[in-house]
Amino acid sequence: MRVTKNFRNLICMNRIVLVLCTFVFLPIFEASFSDDFWRPLHGKLIPSDSRALNHTCGKHFLPDEVEFRSIGSTLAKNKEYPWTVGLKVPTKRCSAVLISTRHVLTAAHCVTIPIKDSKNSKNSCRFVEFFESQVQIYPGTKVKDMLNIPLFTGSFRVVNMTVHPNYKPCLRGNDIALLELSQNMFSDGSPICMPDANETIPEVLTLTGFGWNPNDPKRAMLQAVNLTFNSTTIYNEIETYTQDKAPCQGDSGGPLFKTKNGKHILLGIAYASTQCQKDGTKKRALFDDVRTQIEWICRVSGFFFFSMISVALHYPADIQYF
């Protein structure tokens, strides 16, 4: 009798466990891990990622009252611009911008090396890419100075790197590259919002980056500056023209953005400017217009798709990479 009773109790317990697993624990498990656990470790975004980004993008980690504390070419407060990241390769350093938890946009010339032509060394149209293993991404929330990164500071590895197919060092435009990180950047960063193809450009824009500061040349701190919108160009660029303000070396790849309804929206990727020293003159800077690259970005990262044509022609004489 005792064996039979214990056996019945065991069967009852098994049934209870089965019911709990089927109707309680399994739905919770599936809801929690259906996207992140079962997805491939790398690759394009899935629809739920895009939906989530629409609700969480472009928000900083600070109270609203200090949102614009850094404007005017001054040091950014920690976590004020959590979408801005630093990029380091063996021969140079740049800035970049987080557009999803695992995708980063930067300037194409930051992750490539032009191959000099013996006939015309200044205008080579050929280049080679750095290996993904040579590219390191440092969250702006963790690294304060890209010239003096503490030993053993953790960085994000790059597993996929896509340079725009129409990019050529000798031509204007399409100086943009999309990098996929080896793991999601959750607590260390917050993606910026992507623009619509017809997003309007305000008179005043903000640029953030780890650029060289002529007043403090031994450090490359995360800074923010207000720039004045001048025009868009036929080369799919945004041009700014600002008194004594321009991107400097190390700002290349950094985000140019606006604020709309409390969110920060990406408009351009920094890639060229006139000299950045302060000499009392207006400075011109060029940014790859992200609005014209939406189709390519979406095709590579997995947001959505539509058709668009990009244009690239020659540089004016007074513009240079930085």
C-alpha positions as CSV (number, residue, x, y, z in Angstrom):
1,M,0.0,0.0,0.0
2,R,2.8,2.4,0.9
3,V,4.5,1.8,-2.5
4,T,1.3,2.4,-4.3
5,K,0.6,5.6,-2.4
6,N,4.2,6.9,-3.0
7,F,3.8,6.0,-6.7
8,R,0.6,8.0,-7.0
9,N,2.1,11.0,-5.2
10,L,5.0,10.8,-7.7
11,I,2.7,10.8,-10.7
12,C,0.7,13.7,-9.2
13,M,3.9,15.7,-8.7
14,N,5.0,15.0,-12.3
15,R,1.7,16.2,-13.6
16,I,1.9,19.4,-11.6
17,V,5.4,20.0,-12.9
18,L,4.3,19.3,-16.4
19,V,1.4,21.7,-16.2
20,L,3.5,24.4,-14.7
21,C,6.2,24.0,-17.4
22,T,3.6,24.0,-20.2
23,F,1.4,26.8,-19.2
24,V,3.6,29.0,-16.9
25,F,7.4,28.7,-17.4
26,L,7.5,27.9,-21.1
27,P,5.5,31.0,-22.2
28,I,7.7,33.2,-20.0
29,F,10.8,31.6,-21.4
30,E,9.6,32.0,-25.0
31,A,8.6,35.6,-24.4
32,S,12.0,36.4,-22.9
33,F,14.2,34.6,-25.3
34,S,12.3,34.2,-28.6
35,D,14.2,37.1,-30.2
36,D,17.6,37.2,-28.4
37,F,18.2,33.6,-27.4
38,W,17.1,31.8,-30.5
39,R,18.4,34.4,-33.0
40,P,21.9,33.9,-34.6
41,L,24.7,35.5,-32.6
42,H,25.3,37.9,-35.5
43,G,23.5,39.2,-38.5
44,K,20.7,41.6,-39.5
45,L,18.2,43.0,-37.1
46,I,14.9,41.3,-36.8
47,P,11.5,43.2,-36.8
48,S,11.2,43.3,-33.0
49,D,14.6,45.0,-32.9
50,S,13.4,47.8,-35.2
51,R,10.2,48.3,-33.2
52,A,12.2,48.5,-29.9
53,L,14.6,51.0,-31.4
54,N,11.7,53.4,-32.3
55,H,10.8,53.6,-28.6
56,T,14.3,53.7,-27.0
57,C,16.6,55.5,-29.5
58,G,18.1,58.9,-29.1
59,K,17.7,59.2,-25.3
60,H,20.6,60.2,-23.0
61,F,21.3,58.9,-19.5
62,L,21.0,62.3,-17.9
63,P,18.2,64.4,-16.4
64,D,16.5,66.7,-19.0
65,E,17.7,69.8,-17.3
66,V,21.4,69.0,-18.3
67,E,20.6,67.8,-21.8
68,F,22.4,70.5,-23.6
69,R,25.1,71.3,-21.1
70,S,28.0,70.5,-23.5
71,I,27.0,72.6,-26.5
72,G,29.7,75.0,-27.7
73,S,32.8,72.9,-28.1
74,T,33.2,71.9,-24.5
75,L,33.7,68.5,-22.8
76,A,30.7,66.2,-22.8
77,K,29.4,65.1,-19.4
78,N,29.6,61.3,-18.9
79,K,26.7,59.5,-20.5
80,E,25.4,62.7,-22.1
81,Y,25.8,61.4,-25.6
82,P,25.7,57.6,-25.2
83,W,25.4,56.9,-28.9
84,T,28.9,58.4,-29.6
85,V,31.7,55.8,-29.5
86,G,35.4,55.9,-30.2
87,L,37.0,53.9,-33.0
88,K,40.7,52.8,-33.1
89,V,42.7,51.0,-35.8
90,P,46.5,50.5,-35.9
91,T,47.2,53.8,-37.7
92,K,44.5,56.2,-36.6
93,R,41.6,56.9,-34.4
94,C,38.1,58.2,-35.2
95,S,34.6,58.6,-33.9
96,A,31.5,56.6,-34.7
97,V,27.8,56.4,-33.8
98,L,25.7,53.6,-32.4
99,I,22.5,53.1,-34.5
100,S,21.4,49.8,-32.9
101,T,22.6,47.8,-30.0
102,R,25.1,46.1,-32.3
103,H,25.6,48.3,-35.3
104,V,27.9,51.3,-35.7
105,L,28.2,53.9,-38.4
106,T,31.5,55.7,-39.2
107,A,33.4,57.3,-42.0
108,A,34.7,54.8,-44.6
109,H,38.2,56.4,-44.6
110,C,38.4,55.5,-40.9
111,V,38.5,51.8,-41.6
112,T,40.4,51.8,-45.0
113,I,43.8,52.7,-46.3
114,P,44.1,54.4,-49.7
115,I,46.5,52.8,-52.1
116,K,48.8,55.5,-53.5
117,D,49.0,55.8,-57.3
118,S,52.5,56.5,-58.4
119,K,51.2,59.0,-61.0
120,N,48.8,60.9,-58.7
121,S,49.5,60.0,-55.0
122,K,47.0,62.6,-53.7
123,N,43.9,61.3,-55.5
124,S,44.1,57.5,-55.4
125,C,40.8,55.8,-56.0
126,R,41.9,52.4,-54.7
127,F,41.9,51.3,-51.1
128,V,42.3,48.3,-48.8
129,E,40.2,47.7,-45.7
130,F,41.5,47.0,-42.2
131,F,40.7,43.5,-41.0
132,E,37.7,43.4,-38.6
133,S,40.1,42.1,-35.9
134,Q,42.1,45.4,-36.2
135,V,39.1,47.6,-35.4
136,Q,38.3,48.4,-31.8
137,I,35.1,50.2,-30.6
138,Y,35.2,52.0,-27.2
139,P,31.9,53.2,-25.7
140,G,31.9,57.0,-25.0
141,T,30.3,56.2,-21.6
142,K,33.4,54.2,-20.6
143,V,36.4,55.9,-22.3
144,K,37.1,59.6,-21.5
145,D,40.2,60.1,-23.6
146,M,40.9,58.2,-26.8
147,L,44.6,59.2,-26.7
148,N,45.1,57.8,-23.2
149,I,43.0,54.6,-22.9
150,P,43.8,52.8,-19.6
151,L,45.4,49.4,-19.8
152,F,42.9,46.5,-19.9
153,T,40.0,48.8,-20.8
154,G,37.4,46.6,-22.5
155,S,36.4,47.2,-26.1
156,F,33.9,45.8,-28.5
157,R,35.1,43.7,-31.4
158,V,33.9,44.0,-34.9
159,V,32.7,40.9,-36.7
160,N,31.4,42.4,-39.9
161,M,32.4,45.5,-41.7
162,T,30.7,46.9,-44.8
163,V,32.2,49.9,-46.6
164,H,29.7,51.7,-49.0
165,P,30.0,50.1,-52.4
166,N,30.3,53.5,-54.1
167,Y,33.0,54.8,-51.8
168,K,36.3,55.9,-53.5
169,P,39.0,58.0,-51.7
170,C,39.4,60.2,-54.7
171,L,35.7,61.1,-55.0
172,R,33.2,63.0,-52.9
173,G,30.4,61.3,-51.1
174,N,29.6,57.8,-49.8
175,D,32.3,58.1,-47.2
176,I,30.4,55.8,-44.8
177,A,30.8,52.3,-43.4
178,L,28.6,50.1,-41.3
179,L,30.2,47.9,-38.6
180,E,28.6,45.0,-36.7
181,L,29.7,44.4,-33.2
182,S,30.5,41.0,-31.7
183,Q,28.0,41.5,-28.9
184,N,25.1,43.8,-28.1
185,M,26.0,47.1,-26.4
186,F,23.2,47.4,-23.8
187,S,24.3,49.2,-20.6
188,D,27.4,50.9,-22.2
189,G,25.5,52.8,-24.9
190,S,22.2,53.9,-26.3
191,P,21.5,54.1,-30.1
192,I,20.7,57.4,-31.8
193,C,17.5,57.6,-33.8
194,M,17.7,57.2,-37.6
195,P,16.1,59.9,-39.8
196,D,13.3,59.7,-42.3
197,A,14.4,60.2,-45.9
198,N,12.7,63.6,-45.9
199,E,13.9,64.6,-42.4
200,T,14.2,68.4,-42.2
201,I,17.5,70.0,-41.3
202,P,17.4,72.9,-38.7
203,E,19.7,75.9,-38.7
204,V,21.7,74.7,-35.8
205,L,23.1,71.1,-35.6
206,T,25.2,69.3,-33.0
207,L,28.4,67.3,-33.6
208,T,30.0,65.0,-31.1
209,G,33.3,63.3,-31.3
210,F,36.8,62.5,-29.9
211,G,38.5,65.1,-32.0
212,W,41.9,66.7,-31.5
213,N,41.7,69.9,-29.4
214,P,44.4,72.5,-30.4
215,N,44.2,73.9,-26.8
216,D,44.8,70.4,-25.3
217,P,46.8,68.4,-27.9
218,K,47.8,65.6,-25.6
219,R,44.2,64.5,-25.0
220,A,41.2,63.5,-27.2
221,M,38.1,63.9,-25.0
222,L,34.5,63.5,-26.1
223,Q,33.3,67.0,-27.0
224,A,30.2,68.6,-28.5
225,V,29.9,71.6,-30.7
226,N,27.1,73.6,-32.4
227,L,27.5,74.0,-36.1
228,T,25.5,76.2,-38.5
229,F,23.7,74.5,-41.4
230,N,24.7,76.0,-44.7
231,S,23.4,73.7,-47.5
232,T,23.0,70.3,-48.9
233,T,25.1,69.4,-52.0
234,I,24.6,67.4,-55.1
235,Y,27.1,64.9,-53.7
236,N,24.6,63.8,-50.9
237,E,26.4,65.9,-48.3
238,I,25.3,68.2,-45.5
239,E,27.6,71.3,-45.4
240,T,28.0,73.5,-42.3
241,Y,29.6,76.9,-42.2
242,T,30.4,78.2,-38.7
243,Q,32.5,80.9,-37.2
244,D,35.6,79.4,-35.6
245,K,34.0,76.0,-35.3
246,A,34.8,72.8,-37.3
247,P,35.5,69.2,-36.8
248,C,39.2,68.3,-36.1
249,Q,41.3,65.2,-36.5
250,G,39.6,62.3,-34.7
251,D,36.1,63.7,-35.2
252,S,35.8,61.9,-38.5
253,G,33.0,59.4,-38.4
254,G,31.2,61.2,-35.6
255,P,27.5,62.0,-35.6
256,L,25.9,65.2,-36.7
257,F,22.4,65.3,-35.3
258,K,19.4,67.4,-34.2
259,T,16.9,67.2,-31.4
260,K,13.2,66.7,-32.1
261,N,10.5,66.1,-29.4
262,G,13.1,65.1,-26.9
263,K,14.9,62.6,-29.1
264,H,18.2,63.0,-30.9
265,I,18.1,62.2,-34.7
266,L,21.1,61.4,-36.8
267,L,21.6,63.5,-39.9
268,G,25.2,63.2,-41.0
269,I,28.5,61.4,-40.6
270,A,31.5,63.7,-40.3
271,Y,34.3,63.2,-42.9
272,A,36.0,66.4,-44.1
273,S,36.5,70.0,-43.2
274,T,38.7,73.0,-43.6
275,Q,41.4,73.7,-41.0
276,C,40.0,73.5,-37.5
277,Q,42.3,76.1,-35.8
278,K,40.7,79.2,-34.3
279,D,41.6,82.1,-36.5
280,G,38.5,84.3,-36.6
281,T,37.2,82.9,-39.9
282,K,34.2,80.7,-40.8
283,K,34.9,77.0,-41.2
284,R,33.3,74.7,-43.7
285,A,32.7,71.1,-42.9
286,L,31.2,68.2,-44.9
287,F,29.0,65.3,-43.6
288,D,27.7,62.3,-45.5
289,D,24.0,62.8,-45.5
290,V,22.5,59.8,-43.7
291,R,19.1,60.5,-45.2
292,T,20.3,59.6,-48.6
293,Q,22.0,56.4,-47.3
294,I,18.9,54.9,-45.5
295,E,18.3,52.3,-48.2
296,W,21.9,51.0,-48.0
297,I,21.9,51.1,-44.2
298,C,18.7,49.2,-44.0
299,R,19.7,46.6,-46.5
300,V,22.9,45.8,-44.6
301,S,21.6,46.0,-41.1
302,G,18.0,44.7,-41.6
303,F,15.8,47.7,-40.9
304,F,13.8,47.9,-44.1
305,F,14.2,48.5,-47.9
306,F,13.6,51.0,-50.7
307,S,15.4,52.3,-53.7
308,M,17.7,55.2,-53.8
309,I,20.6,56.4,-56.0
310,S,23.8,58.0,-54.6
311,V,26.1,60.4,-56.3
312,A,29.9,61.0,-55.8
313,L,32.2,63.5,-57.5
314,H,35.4,65.4,-56.9
315,Y,36.4,67.4,-53.8
316,P,36.8,71.2,-53.8
317,A,40.4,72.3,-53.2
318,D,39.9,73.7,-49.6
319,I,38.4,70.5,-48.1
320,Q,40.4,67.8,-46.5
321,Y,40.0,64.6,-44.5
322,F,40.5,65.0,-40.7
